[in-house]
Amino acid sequence: AECSSPRSPKTMSLAAKDAGSAHSSVLDPKYHGATNKSRTDAADLTVSSIDTSKEMIIRGRVYDVSDFIKRHPGGSIIKLSLGSDATDAYNNFHIRSKKADKMLRALPSRPVADGFARDALSADFEALRAQLEAEGYFEPNLWHVAYRVAEVVAMYWAGIRLIWAGYWFLGAIVAGIAQGRCGWLQHEGGHYSLTGNIKLDRHMQMIIYGLGCGMSGCYWRNQHNKHHATPQKLGADPDLQTMPLVAFHGLIGAKARGAGKSWLAWQAPLFFGGVITTLVSFGWQFVQHPKHALRVGNQLELGYMALRYALWYAAFGHLGLGGAFRLYAFYVAVGGTYIFTNFAVSHTHKDVVPHDKHISWTLYSANHTTNQSNTPLVNWWMAYLNFQIEHHLFPSMPQYNHPKICGRVKQLFEKHGVEYDVRTYAKSMRDTYVNLLAVGNVSHSLHQRNEGLTTRESAAVRVTGH
């Protein structure tokens, strides 16, 4: 069934600052997205009874992770949960890892202080997660995986044959979309939801991402899991660290100086026109991702990346080095624009979270992600990542199950007066474009929507945060 947005959400907290918290439940307007009109109030859940520099709560116990941070297999992401109840993050990141539970038991811990209780929304969310796990929604379907792999192989082969037949423009578009769909597929591997076997999924991700996109699965996991832990959180979510190429929020765009401001003024057409997305693709393929693989000594992943370029030259070397490169550049532009614009519609126009505020796992998903319409075409085009709310709530769930459980998520949100944000694909694209336009241009009319502010004051709030 279609999972549409419920009525306007009820407020969930007091306007005054929460007891013992640095932030009010009501988000300061300077953190609002330029095109975002509604949100659910979110309490600051920083736990004042624990040492916020080294402790966190997991499943009703306080854990001291000071000696474990550097040994954490997932990297520095663990720091993002210090001073908070990390139960939901722990459960959803480690749902298939027995090793994680063993490591957790070995850490020094104590019971939580008397009077500590989880908020009602988080408690009900955990109950829903346990129900869905018991009902088998986290179990992968290997036939679906086989179909997804066969699809990208067939699309790549069709693109190559079209180019060989002289239809290079059409062939490069088909191959470019196949490259983007490799990005969707490796994404499932990185969340261990392809086969459910962590080692096998990691290796499949390296092959799919290395050969299909020329990028590093290891680096992707390092960055993308931080995004999932704290989506749209300033100083924590890598997806917000996009300067100088693009700024998705006024607080980030305010850092631009000189020529950077002129660039941002044109960022909307540059992003949707493929210029910025192509620059990002080349930067990832030839700098960031191989650099990370070299730093951590992942020779196997570097081998897959090198094999990608060898295969490309074997297929199109007859065009000459220059011709093969021009074809490659166009193919990368198509693939990068396809996947980056589709990722952008899910978050970038939403509010951001202050860097020192902890909110619940569930409200990160509700307030800072957007779903797109549940239709067969959109589901295929976005590989079920049009269900971003469900994906952020349950990142380890195979994505094709999201349409099956979205109604239950909506019921949970309605029970607690939480917004369930669903937009048509076209509206999501428009909102993302207008957001980029507004962030890059302080005089844009959207900046005047702050109630009670003059045009100049409104622009200052949106762009400088003061």
C-alpha positions as CSV (number, residue, x, y, z in Angstrom):
1,A,0.0,0.0,0.0
2,E,1.1,3.6,-0.6
3,C,2.7,5.1,2.5
4,S,1.6,8.7,2.4
5,S,2.3,11.4,4.9
6,P,0.0,11.7,8.0
7,R,-1.6,14.9,9.2
8,S,0.6,17.6,10.7
9,P,2.6,16.3,13.6
10,K,2.0,17.2,17.2
11,T,4.7,18.9,19.2
12,M,6.6,16.4,21.3
13,S,8.4,18.7,23.8
14,L,8.5,22.0,25.6
15,A,9.7,25.1,24.0
16,A,12.0,25.8,26.9
17,K,15.4,24.1,27.1
18,D,15.1,20.6,28.4
19,A,16.3,20.0,31.9
20,G,20.0,19.4,31.8
21,S,20.3,19.9,28.1
22,A,22.1,22.5,26.0
23,H,19.5,22.7,23.4
24,S,15.7,23.3,23.2
25,S,13.5,20.7,21.8
26,V,12.3,23.3,19.3
27,L,15.0,23.6,16.6
28,D,16.4,27.1,16.2
29,P,15.4,28.5,12.8
30,K,19.0,28.9,11.7
31,Y,19.2,25.1,11.4
32,H,16.1,24.9,9.2
33,G,16.4,23.7,5.6
34,A,15.6,26.5,3.1
35,T,12.7,24.5,1.5
36,N,11.7,22.5,4.6
37,K,8.4,23.7,6.2
38,S,7.6,21.1,8.9
39,R,9.4,19.1,11.5
40,T,8.8,17.3,14.8
41,D,10.3,18.8,17.9
42,A,13.2,16.7,19.1
43,A,14.5,16.7,22.7
44,D,18.2,16.9,23.4
45,L,18.9,13.4,24.7
46,T,22.4,14.0,26.0
47,V,22.7,12.0,29.2
48,S,24.0,14.3,32.0
49,S,24.5,11.4,34.5
50,I,27.4,9.9,32.4
51,D,30.8,11.1,31.4
52,T,30.2,12.4,27.9
53,S,33.9,12.2,27.0
54,K,34.1,8.4,27.3
55,E,30.8,6.8,28.2
56,M,27.5,5.8,26.4
57,I,24.5,3.7,27.3
58,I,23.7,0.5,25.5
59,R,20.8,-1.8,26.5
60,G,20.4,-0.3,29.9
61,R,24.1,-0.3,31.0
62,V,26.7,2.5,31.0
63,Y,29.8,1.5,29.1
64,D,33.3,3.1,29.4
65,V,34.7,3.0,25.9
66,S,37.8,5.1,26.5
67,D,40.2,2.2,25.9
68,F,38.2,0.8,23.1
69,I,37.7,3.7,20.8
70,K,41.0,3.2,18.9
71,R,40.3,-0.5,18.6
72,H,36.7,-0.2,17.4
73,P,36.5,-2.2,14.2
74,G,34.1,0.3,12.7
75,G,36.5,3.2,13.3
76,S,35.8,6.6,14.8
77,I,32.0,6.4,14.3
78,I,31.8,5.2,17.9
79,K,32.7,8.8,19.1
80,L,29.4,10.1,17.7
81,S,27.4,8.3,20.4
82,L,29.5,9.4,23.4
83,G,27.2,10.9,26.1
84,S,24.0,9.4,24.7
85,D,21.9,6.2,24.7
86,A,23.4,4.4,21.8
87,T,21.2,1.3,22.0
88,D,19.4,1.8,18.7
89,A,22.6,2.6,16.8
90,Y,24.3,-0.5,18.3
91,N,21.4,-2.8,17.6
92,N,21.0,-1.7,14.0
93,F,24.7,-1.6,13.1
94,H,25.5,-4.9,14.7
95,I,22.4,-7.0,14.0
96,R,24.4,-9.7,12.3
97,S,27.6,-9.6,14.4
98,K,28.1,-12.0,17.3
99,K,31.6,-10.6,17.6
100,A,30.2,-7.2,18.5
101,D,28.3,-8.6,21.5
102,K,31.3,-10.5,22.7
103,M,33.4,-7.3,22.6
104,L,30.6,-5.3,24.3
105,R,30.5,-7.8,27.2
106,A,34.3,-7.3,27.7
107,L,34.0,-3.6,28.3
108,P,33.8,-2.1,31.8
109,S,30.2,-1.2,32.6
110,R,27.7,-0.4,35.3
111,P,23.9,-0.1,35.5
112,V,22.3,3.1,34.4
113,A,21.4,5.6,37.2
114,D,18.1,5.4,38.9
115,G,15.4,7.3,37.1
116,F,16.9,6.9,33.6
117,A,14.3,5.7,31.1
118,R,14.2,5.6,27.3
119,D,11.8,8.0,25.7
120,A,8.5,6.4,24.6
121,L,9.1,6.7,20.9
122,S,12.5,4.9,21.1
123,A,11.0,2.1,23.3
124,D,8.2,1.5,20.7
125,F,10.6,1.6,17.9
126,E,12.8,-1.1,19.5
127,A,9.7,-3.2,20.0
128,L,8.9,-2.8,16.2
129,R,12.4,-3.7,15.2
130,A,12.3,-6.8,17.3
131,Q,9.0,-7.8,15.8
132,L,10.3,-7.3,12.2
133,E,13.4,-9.3,13.0
134,A,11.3,-12.2,14.4
135,E,9.1,-12.1,11.3
136,G,12.1,-12.5,9.0
137,Y,12.2,-9.1,7.3
138,F,16.0,-8.9,7.9
139,E,16.7,-12.2,6.1
140,P,18.2,-11.7,2.6
141,N,16.7,-13.3,-0.5
142,L,19.5,-14.8,-2.7
143,W,17.3,-14.9,-5.8
144,H,16.8,-11.2,-5.5
145,V,20.6,-10.7,-5.2
146,A,21.2,-12.8,-8.3
147,Y,18.6,-10.7,-10.2
148,R,20.3,-7.5,-9.1
149,V,23.8,-8.7,-10.1
150,A,22.5,-10.1,-13.5
151,E,20.8,-6.8,-14.2
152,V,24.0,-4.7,-13.9
153,V,26.0,-7.2,-15.9
154,A,23.4,-7.2,-18.7
155,M,23.2,-3.4,-18.7
156,Y,27.0,-3.1,-18.9
157,W,27.1,-5.7,-21.7
158,A,24.3,-3.9,-23.6
159,G,26.2,-0.6,-23.3
160,I,29.4,-2.1,-24.6
161,R,27.7,-3.7,-27.6
162,L,25.9,-0.5,-28.5
163,I,29.2,1.4,-28.4
164,W,30.9,-1.3,-30.6
165,A,28.0,-1.0,-33.0
166,G,28.6,2.8,-33.4
167,Y,25.9,4.0,-31.0
168,W,28.4,5.4,-28.6
169,F,26.2,8.1,-27.1
170,L,23.4,5.7,-26.2
171,G,25.8,3.0,-25.2
172,A,27.6,5.3,-22.8
173,I,24.3,6.3,-21.2
174,V,23.2,2.7,-20.7
175,A,26.7,1.9,-19.2
176,G,26.5,5.0,-17.1
177,I,23.2,4.0,-15.6
178,A,24.7,0.5,-15.0
179,Q,27.5,2.2,-13.1
180,G,25.0,4.1,-11.0
181,R,23.1,0.9,-10.3
182,C,26.3,-0.7,-9.2
183,G,26.4,2.1,-6.6
184,W,23.0,1.1,-5.4
185,L,24.0,-2.6,-5.3
186,Q,27.2,-2.1,-3.4
187,H,25.3,0.0,-1.0
188,E,23.4,-3.1,0.1
189,G,26.7,-5.0,0.4
190,G,28.1,-2.3,2.6
191,H,25.1,-2.7,4.9
192,Y,25.5,-6.5,4.9
193,S,22.0,-7.0,3.5
194,L,23.0,-8.8,0.3
195,T,23.6,-12.3,1.7
196,G,23.7,-11.6,5.4
197,N,27.2,-13.0,5.6
198,I,29.4,-10.1,6.7
199,K,32.7,-11.3,5.1
200,L,31.0,-12.3,1.8
201,D,29.0,-9.1,1.6
202,R,32.2,-7.1,2.1
203,H,33.9,-8.9,-0.7
204,M,31.0,-8.6,-3.0
205,Q,30.9,-4.9,-2.2
206,M,34.6,-4.5,-3.1
207,I,34.1,-6.3,-6.4
208,I,30.9,-4.4,-7.4
209,Y,32.2,-1.0,-6.3
210,G,35.7,-1.5,-7.5
211,L,34.9,-2.9,-10.9
212,G,31.5,-1.2,-11.4
213,C,32.4,2.3,-10.1
214,G,36.1,2.4,-9.6
215,M,35.7,3.2,-5.9
216,S,36.5,1.7,-2.5
217,G,34.0,-0.2,-0.4
218,C,36.2,0.1,2.6
219,Y,36.2,3.9,2.4
220,W,32.5,4.0,1.7
221,R,31.7,2.0,4.8
222,N,33.9,4.3,6.9
223,Q,32.1,7.4,5.7
224,H,28.5,6.1,5.1
225,N,28.1,4.6,8.5
226,K,28.8,7.9,10.1
227,H,26.1,9.4,7.9
228,H,23.7,6.8,9.2
229,A,24.6,7.3,12.8
230,T,24.0,11.1,12.6
231,P,22.2,12.1,9.4
232,Q,22.4,15.9,8.8
233,K,24.4,16.5,11.9
234,L,26.9,19.4,11.6
235,G,30.5,18.2,12.1
236,A,29.5,14.6,12.1
237,D,27.7,13.7,8.8
238,P,30.3,13.4,6.0
239,D,27.5,14.1,3.5
240,L,27.4,17.7,4.7
241,Q,31.2,18.2,4.3
242,T,30.9,19.1,0.6
243,M,32.7,22.4,0.3
244,P,34.0,24.0,-1.9
245,L,32.0,22.2,-4.7
246,V,28.5,22.5,-3.2
247,A,26.7,23.6,-0.1
248,F,23.3,22.1,0.9
249,H,22.7,24.4,3.9
250,G,23.2,28.1,4.6
251,L,25.4,27.5,7.6
252,I,27.8,25.6,5.3
253,G,27.5,28.0,2.4
254,A,28.4,30.9,4.6
255,K,32.0,29.6,4.7
256,A,32.4,30.5,1.0
257,R,34.7,33.4,0.2
258,G,35.5,35.3,-3.0
259,A,35.1,33.2,-6.1
260,G,33.5,30.5,-4.0
261,K,30.4,32.6,-3.5
262,S,30.0,33.1,-7.3
263,W,30.4,29.3,-7.7
264,L,27.7,28.6,-5.2
265,A,25.3,31.1,-6.8
266,W,25.3,28.7,-9.8
267,Q,25.4,25.5,-7.8
268,A,21.8,24.4,-8.6
269,P,22.2,24.2,-12.4
270,L,25.8,23.0,-12.0
271,F,24.7,20.1,-9.7
272,F,21.7,19.0,-11.7
273,G,23.5,19.7,-15.0
274,G,26.1,17.2,-14.1
275,V,29.2,19.4,-13.6
276,I,29.5,19.1,-9.8
277,T,28.4,15.5,-9.8
278,T,31.1,14.6,-12.4
279,L,33.8,16.5,-10.5
280,V,32.8,14.6,-7.4
281,S,32.9,11.3,-9.3
282,F,36.4,11.9,-10.6
283,G,37.6,13.1,-7.2
284,W,36.3,10.0,-5.6
285,Q,37.6,7.6,-8.3
286,F,41.1,9.1,-8.7
287,V,41.9,10.7,-5.3
288,Q,39.8,10.0,-2.2
289,H,39.0,6.3,-2.6
290,P,42.3,4.9,-3.9
291,K,44.1,7.1,-1.4
292,H,42.2,5.5,1.4
293,A,42.7,2.0,0.0
294,L,46.5,2.8,-0.2
295,R,46.5,4.1,3.4
296,V,44.9,1.0,4.9
297,G,46.8,-1.3,2.6
298,N,43.8,-2.9,0.9
299,Q,45.7,-4.3,-2.1
300,L,42.8,-6.4,-3.2
301,E,40.5,-3.4,-3.6
302,L,43.2,-1.5,-5.4
303,G,43.4,-4.5,-7.7
304,Y,39.7,-4.4,-8.6
305,M,40.0,-0.7,-9.4
306,A,43.0,-1.3,-11.6
307,L,41.2,-4.2,-13.4
308,R,38.3,-1.8,-14.1
309,Y,40.6,0.5,-16.2
310,A,42.3,-2.4,-17.9
311,L,39.0,-3.8,-19.0
312,W,37.8,-0.4,-20.2
313,Y,41.0,0.0,-22.4
314,A,40.6,-3.6,-23.6
315,A,37.1,-2.8,-24.8
316,F,37.7,0.6,-26.2
317,G,41.4,1.0,-26.8
318,H,40.7,0.9,-30.5
319,L,39.4,4.4,-30.1
320,G,42.9,5.5,-29.1
321,L,43.9,6.7,-25.6
322,G,42.1,10.1,-26.1
323,G,39.0,8.6,-27.5
324,A,38.8,6.0,-24.8
325,F,39.2,8.7,-22.1
326,R,36.6,11.0,-23.6
327,L,34.1,8.1,-23.7
328,Y,35.0,7.2,-20.1
329,A,34.5,10.8,-19.0
330,F,31.0,11.0,-20.5
331,Y,30.1,7.6,-19.0
332,V,31.3,8.7,-15.6
333,A,29.3,11.9,-15.9
334,V,26.1,10.0,-16.6
335,G,26.6,7.5,-13.8
336,G,27.6,10.2,-11.3
337,T,24.7,12.5,-12.1
338,Y,22.3,9.6,-11.9
339,I,23.3,8.4,-8.5
340,F,24.3,11.7,-6.8
341,T,21.1,13.5,-7.7
342,N,19.0,10.6,-6.5
343,F,20.9,10.5,-3.2
344,A,20.5,14.3,-2.8
345,V,16.7,14.3,-2.9
346,S,16.5,12.2,0.3
347,H,18.3,14.5,2.8
348,T,20.0,17.6,1.5
349,H,17.0,20.0,1.7
350,K,16.1,19.0,5.2
351,D,17.1,20.6,8.5
352,V,20.5,20.1,10.1
353,V,21.3,19.1,13.7
354,P,23.5,21.2,16.0
355,H,26.9,19.5,16.4
356,D,26.6,19.1,20.2
357,K,22.9,17.9,20.3
358,H,21.9,14.2,20.6
359,I,18.5,13.3,19.3
360,S,16.8,9.8,19.1
361,W,17.7,7.4,16.3
362,T,14.0,7.5,15.2
363,L,13.8,11.3,15.0
364,Y,17.0,11.4,13.0
365,S,15.1,9.3,10.4
366,A,11.9,11.2,10.7
367,N,13.2,14.8,10.7
368,H,16.2,14.5,8.4
369,T,15.1,12.1,5.7
370,T,12.4,12.2,3.0
371,N,10.7,9.3,1.2
372,Q,9.7,9.5,-2.5
373,S,6.6,8.0,-4.0
374,N,6.0,4.2,-3.7
375,T,5.6,3.3,-7.4
376,P,7.2,0.5,-9.4
377,L,9.2,2.9,-11.6
378,V,10.5,5.0,-8.7
379,N,11.2,1.8,-6.6
380,W,13.3,0.5,-9.5
381,W,15.0,3.8,-10.4
382,M,16.1,4.4,-6.8
383,A,16.6,0.7,-5.9
384,Y,14.1,1.0,-3.0
385,L,16.1,3.9,-1.5
386,N,13.1,6.1,-2.1
387,F,12.2,4.6,1.3
388,Q,14.8,6.6,3.1
389,I,12.9,6.7,6.4
390,E,12.7,3.0,6.6
391,H,16.3,2.6,5.4
392,H,17.6,4.9,8.1
393,L,15.5,3.2,10.8
394,F,16.6,-0.3,9.6
395,P,19.9,0.0,7.6
396,S,20.6,-3.7,7.7
397,M,17.2,-4.7,6.3
398,P,17.2,-5.8,2.6
399,Q,15.9,-2.7,0.8
400,Y,13.2,-4.5,-1.2
401,N,11.4,-5.2,2.1
402,H,10.9,-1.5,2.8
403,P,7.6,-1.2,0.9
404,K,6.3,-4.2,2.9
405,I,6.9,-2.5,6.3
406,C,6.4,1.2,5.6
407,G,2.8,1.1,6.7
408,R,3.9,-0.1,10.2
409,V,6.5,2.6,10.4
410,K,3.8,5.2,9.5
411,Q,1.6,3.8,12.3
412,L,4.4,4.2,14.8
413,F,5.0,7.8,13.7
414,E,1.3,8.6,13.9
415,K,1.0,7.1,17.4
416,H,3.7,9.5,18.6
417,G,2.7,12.5,16.5
418,V,5.8,12.3,14.3
419,E,6.0,13.6,10.7
420,Y,6.2,10.9,8.0
421,D,7.6,12.9,5.1
422,V,6.6,11.5,1.7
423,R,6.9,13.5,-1.5
424,T,6.5,12.8,-5.2
425,Y,9.7,12.2,-7.1
426,A,9.2,15.4,-9.1
427,K,8.6,17.4,-5.9
428,S,11.6,16.0,-4.2
429,M,13.7,17.0,-7.2
430,R,12.3,20.4,-7.3
431,D,12.8,21.0,-3.5
432,T,16.4,19.9,-3.8
433,Y,17.0,22.2,-6.8
434,V,15.3,25.2,-5.1
435,N,17.2,24.5,-1.9
436,L,20.6,24.6,-3.7
437,L,19.4,27.8,-5.4
438,A,18.4,29.4,-2.2
439,V,21.6,28.4,-0.3
440,G,23.7,29.8,-3.1
441,N,21.8,33.0,-3.4
442,V,21.1,35.0,-0.2
443,S,18.6,37.2,-1.9
444,H,16.3,34.3,-2.9
445,S,12.7,34.8,-1.8
446,L,12.8,31.6,0.4
447,H,15.0,33.5,2.8
448,Q,12.2,35.8,3.7
449,R,10.0,33.1,5.2
450,N,11.3,33.4,8.7
451,E,8.4,34.8,10.6
452,G,9.0,38.3,12.1
453,L,12.2,39.0,10.4
454,T,13.0,41.6,7.8
455,T,14.4,40.5,4.4
456,R,17.9,41.3,5.4
457,E,17.6,39.7,8.8
458,S,16.0,36.6,7.4
459,A,18.8,36.2,4.8
460,A,21.4,36.6,7.6
461,V,19.8,33.9,9.7
462,R,19.6,31.4,6.8
463,V,23.0,32.0,5.5
464,T,25.3,32.9,8.4
465,G,23.4,31.3,11.2
466,H,23.6,34.5,13.4
